[in-house]
């Protein structure tokens, strides 16, 4: 998508042909800083420290991390060691495991001399495939927005989203934002309610930044405002992303997603989840019981970072010294609250039969 008219992706091979450039998402929305990854340790640290984040981008970064690893050491041991190093960075987004499995599947049978080129080629493909998948999600989700627009001619379609499932969370287009960007491109009047998404504020910092720089009308709201807006008919549909969809259609996404789904259900607002197929995990039968929920450091809750009037970036404490805090990164929305799953192969019911019919190959890979 565009930043003030210039096309950007969230990750790309740099001009030297081997190192990998990413946008440092910890610095947004205040500064657009490009960070260079030159080895597997840096790739792992970029994922862990959330220089890069968002399930599909975590997967793409891990794939390039394996490529960087193969540049330095092409041995069987290096494949396993770098797989485990990258796998241990974040627990919830299944795209990480999907991408690492892909890389290992390609690399293992090859002679060491062929591994570096093959790793870069597969990582490039994973990044390209992500863009193509998201364009598919855009087309499938567009029909939902068009249907609402047709019912209220001359009026704006209001979409609420949570966290950042935008182009910054993927390689390009985003998942939840893909239908929104396409609707905007097609001249449909869309407006996005952007949840701030405490504690890391991915909505306020990242979604607002990318929508604003691309020119999509939006309004940032506190996390608690969504239910109120739904009660007053100000939300036509909710579209969120996801880090993992279980075989039964349960959806794991950024903490607070479940509360939005409850409010949407209570108010008859359609609640859709946009996902690329690598986010489906058929090895998990029951999302609520089985998906690991990341717990992060308490400082994300006790402190907030922002820019002062005179331009300094400062971090301040907002919780009393000594108060214990808990920081759950994700929650699971039960399938019964999900109106539909927007995938690259169509809008599906959130249940096992629909997922299995649309993505049979994912069942086979889960069994491996
Ligand atoms: O902790 P984050 O910022 O990596 O969480 C991101 C999300 O929860 C996104 O909604 C999800 O990864 C989908 S991204 C297309």
Boltz pocket constraint, residues with backbone or C-beta under 6 A from the ligand:
constraints:
  - pocket:
      binder: B
      contacts: [[A, 53], [A, 54], [A, 55], [A, 56], [A, 93], [A, 162], [A, 163], [A, 164], [A, 165], [A, 166], [A, 169], [A, 170], [A, 174], [A, 175], [A, 176], [A, 202], [A, 240], [A, 241], [A, 242], [A, 243], [A, 253], [A, 254], [A, 274], [A, 329]]
      max_distance: 6.0
